[in-house]
């Protein structure tokens, strides 16, 4: 794979046009917009793909949705809150923001989700399923997870806490970038590309 661009976002990132989106989605869209700045996808919008990688997905929004479900029952829960609790919502917002109409997928895994996303991106490119791919790694912090992980021995949480923010890369077919054996910190890995 060849790297064409990269971009980063954090919880302080402001982005216009998606005021109803949650922080998870806003960070993903901002990082992806930065990674793709300078590229126009109008003529090849169907040939661009999106992969979002995350440890927990939009868990802050999911917890809010579940809290509201318990407090107000299913008839009183916001449909917008529900739609943003779906793991692929961030990929949908990225697609709309960039005008991409190709395939998209969200990978949620406790075990190296960015590496899994890169393996999938490499396969899609190698088998000519797409011309370019936006790969976004995004995670956020929440009070329930911080509280739960203060009492466990899972290394990435008990010792280092959750890496918070979003980083995106734009890739095309090529041979200049190899997938490492493991990616301990996705943000450091992308920064060093």
N, C-alpha and C positions, 0 to 999 in steps of 0.2 A: 504494500500500500504506500501511497505517497501522501504526505501531509500538505494540504493547501492553505489551511488557516486554523487558528485557534482563538478562543475567547473565554473570558472568565466573568463570573458574577458572584455577588454575595448578597446577604440579606438587606443591605442598604441600597441595592440597585433599584433605580426607578425606571419604569418603562411605560410608555403611553399606549393606550388602546386596549389594555387588558385589565382594567380596574377591578373587575370581579374575580379575577384569577387569584389563587392562593400564592403564598410566597414560593413554594416549591416550583410552581409553574412559571412564575415571573423570573426566577433565577435561571431556569432552563431556557426560556425564550431569550433572555438578555445575553447569556453566554453563547447561544447558537447564532443570534444575530451578529454578535461580534466576530465569531469564527467565520461567518459567511460574508462579512462586509467586503464590498468590492466585487462580489459575484452576482450576476443577474441570472436567474433560473427560468425566465419566461419561456424560452424556446425548448428547454429540457426539463420542465417541471415534473413530468411523468417519469423521468429517468433519475430522479434524485430520491434517496431514501433517508429515513430517520431511525436511529436506534437510541433509546434512552436507557441508561443503566443506573441502578440505584440499589442501596442496601434495603431500604424499607418503603420506598415509594412516598406518596404524599400522606404520611402517617399523621401529621398534625391535623390536616383536614379530615382524615378518616376518624380520628378521635373526636373531633368536633361533631361530625355527623352522628357518630354513635351516642355521644352525650345528648344531642338533640333528639335522637330517636327514643332514648330512655325517658327524657323529660317531657316530650310532646307527642309521642307515638308517631306512627308512620304518616298520619294525616297532617301533622304540623311541622314536618321536616322540610327544609328548603330543598327544592329540586336542584338548584345551582350548587349547593353544598354537596349533595350526593354526586352530581356529575363531576365535580372536582376531586372527589375522593377516589375516583377510578384511576388506576395506575397509568393508563395510556392518555390521560387528559393533557399532560405536558407535551407529549408528542403531537397531539392534535393542535395545540396552540402554536407550537413551533412550525408546523406545516402551514397553518393559516398565516402566520407572521411572515414567513419567507416565500409563500406562494408555491410550496412544494406539494405535488399531488401523487408522489410515489408511495411505495409501501412503508409502513412504520411498525415498530415493535418496541415494547418496553421489557427490559430484563430486570427482574427483582430477585436478588440472591444475597445470602449472607457470605457467600464464598466468591470473592473476586468478580463482581459484576462487570467492571470495566473490561477485564480480560475476556470475559465471555462475550461482551459486545464487540470487541475487536476481532475475535475469532469469527463471529457471525458476519461482521462487515467484510472481512477478508474473503469469506466464502461467497457472499453475494457479489462482490466485485470479481472474484476469480471465475465465477460461473455466469458472468455477464447478466446478472439480475438487475443491475443498476449501474449508472455511470459515476455517480458521486454519492457519498453517505455523510450525513451529519451524525456524529456520535456525541451524545451528551451524557456526562456523569453528573448527577445532582443528588444531594441529600441535605436534610435540615434537622434541626434539633427540636426536641419537644420535652416538656416537663415529665410526662409519664415515662419516656424512655430513659431520660437521665436518671430519674429516681430508681427505676428498675435496675439499671446497669451499675449503679453505685454499690449494689449488693451481689454482683456476679463476678466471675473470673474471665469472662470473654475478653480477650486482650484488646481488641480495637475499641472497646467501650470503657472497660474498667481502668485501663492505663492511659489511653490516648484520647478518649472521647470520640464522638462522631465527627468525621471531617465534614464541615458545613460549607455549602456553597455550590456552585455549578461551574463546570468546565466543559467546553465543547470543542470538537475538532472536525474539520471538513476533510474528507479523504477521497482519493481516487485510486484506480488500479495502478499498480507499480510495484517496485521492489526496494524502495529506500527505507521503509519502516518495518521492523520486525516486532512481533508480539513477544513480550518478555514472559518468563516462566511464571512470575507472579507480580502483581502490582500492589505494593503495600499501601501507598498513599496515591490515589488517583490524581489529585491536584498537583503534587510534586512531579509525578510521571509526565503529565501533560505539559507542565511548565518547562520541563527539560527537553521536550521534543524539538 
